[in-house]
């Protein structure tokens, strides 16, 4: 039966608005800055912070807001494609080698000259810009003469001196490590037990992406305990140091297993989403798998740095306990613990330079064993 003629018209059905930035953890200031500028964007942004602190997730969400005809509803095809990284007006430049190269920048220049296919503008996201020293002149020229319909979003761990001029041409938005208390609260909110959340927060270094994977790792607490137990096992012999180093390196290798599983799930999801949009295969599959390999290498390095952090905390705890003890040798022991922390910090800072890890770790353990802590 039809409705009476004088019945009020039914209200139009509106899809709920989805928060594009919902997956960004503990970066309220950065998200607020991106929201504020999305309606009237400038030509270039630099999101500065370690990979995994939320920059890449925020970059995709920001791209969705820039490309969506409704300013980022979170539900339309454009938003969903941008969040998945598959919108035709969203482009990614990932380094093809150890550094961002001049050929990588040529790809960026070529992409920047294209016209948007569907949206009013296009977005080009460039990762690992801090590794682009050789390509800096080409990137700088592109930013100084920006195509009108292109917005660049650059991601960098930090800004080395050779990229200072590039950074000055961008709106800079920091993505610092997430505060420990925020990490613990977020993890507990995801159903992680409080004691495990505390270990993950300490081991992740304020990095939510690392924490997301670590909560799938049943050995995360045992791994932290393994590193923390090292001071009690050391002596001044190389044999013990070599044996401990082998065990610690094997532990770091096992730490990548949850990430490999996450990468496999991501490939499956992206393949399904590509099929939903009519693709016969996954566009850019090789680039994705290359990115996965780089992330797994970085993850292993980060696992070692997290372990070194647990080792440093063990020595700091000893320093505190010995200072409180107040016996005649307390000052000597406290100084030795401080020296241990300094040595550990030096090794952690050396890891990104791709040293021979086994020799580096063995040398550290021998020197730690020689200290009277």
ABEGO torsion letter per residue (X at the ends): XBBBAABBBBBBBBBBBBBAAAABBGBAAAAAAAAAAAABBBABBBBBEBBGAGAAAAAAAAAAAAABAAGGAGABAAAAAAAAGABAABBBBBBABABBBAAAAAAAAAAAABBBAABABBBBBBBGAAAAAAAAAAAAAAAABBBAABBBBBBBABBBAAAAAAAAABBBBBBBBBBAAAAAAAAAAAGBBAAAAAAAAAAAGGBAAAAAAAAABAAAAAAAAAAAAAAAABBABAAAAAAAAAAAAAAAAAAAAAAAAAAAAAAAAAAAAAAAAGBABBBGAAAAAAAAAAAAAAAAAAAAAAAAAAAAAAAAAAAAAAAAAGBAAAAAAAAAAAAAAAAAAAAAAAAAAGBBAAAAAAAAAAAAAABBX
